[in-house]
Amino acid sequence: MKLFSMPGTCALSVHIVLEWIGVPFDVEVMNRGDNRLPAYLAINPSGQVPALQLDDGTVLTEAAAILPFLAERYTEAGLGSDDSALGRYRLAQLLSFLTGEVHVAFKPFFMPQRFLADEAQFAALKANAFVVLAPLLATLETRLGAGSFILDNRRSVADAYLYILLRWVDNAPDGVSPYPALSRFRARMEIDPSVVRALAQQRMPSVG
Ligand SMILES: N[C@@H](CCC(=O)N[C@@H](CS)C(=O)NCC(=O)O)C(=O)O
């Protein structure tokens, strides 16, 4: 398998999961901009990461599909949902919230130019992203509570995704500190050897 990624992106979540699983894989950490070159557009026409190329050449995109795929293919790693009737859907529900609500709320902060042409409005748009994010982060804070993991207090692929989101919260005026449960979660992930390895390969700082 080969993971296509760029430093600082949500593709880090897939990298962490591959490290947790312990299966051999290649990773191409592209420079920003290379994701819009024809070579990568042939792999993922959206130009976005992550993309996971399987050994038979098939390409999977969208973290909400790649993460459960890996959890189900490598069940022995114990990164999926429980076996209850609704387990898979609870994971799908959570990944949908993380990718479709929380991640998307960061987009005006990271890419204001995709929302507005007037650069004079960028600062307000970026600041507003964290206003939109506050209730979403509060929901995650409540959900995590005293637990160690975000999906029904069992380790799962969703933890890797939550972690990459929390790194981005550093850009908020008070960072992640208003959320004690999320802060504890992030600190635990930060010292996970698989996370440390993935960060190094992604050329990303390991923040203490
Ligand atoms: N819905 C996609 C979103 C992927 C996405 O937004 N990736 C960003 C990095 S976090 C990206 O590739 N941005 C580069 C670009 O859009 O040009 C997913 O969840 O996988």
The ligand as an ORCA input file, in Angstrom:
! r2SCAN-3c Opt
* xyz 0 1
  N     -13.036     15.154      2.484
  C     -11.628     14.885      2.368
  C     -10.905     16.204      2.668
  C      -9.437     16.083      2.419
  C      -8.760     17.426      2.577
  O      -9.395     18.468      2.809
  N      -7.443     17.380      2.455
  C      -6.681     18.603      2.509
  C      -5.565     18.486      3.569
  S      -6.208     18.267      5.218
  C      -5.993     18.839      1.200
  O      -5.612     17.905      0.533
  N      -5.846     20.106      0.841
  C      -5.158     20.495     -0.341
  C      -6.052     21.115     -1.350
  O      -7.289     21.082     -1.176
  O      -5.518     21.631     -2.313
  C     -11.229     13.804      3.369
  O     -11.822     13.759      4.456
  O     -10.339     12.996      3.076
*
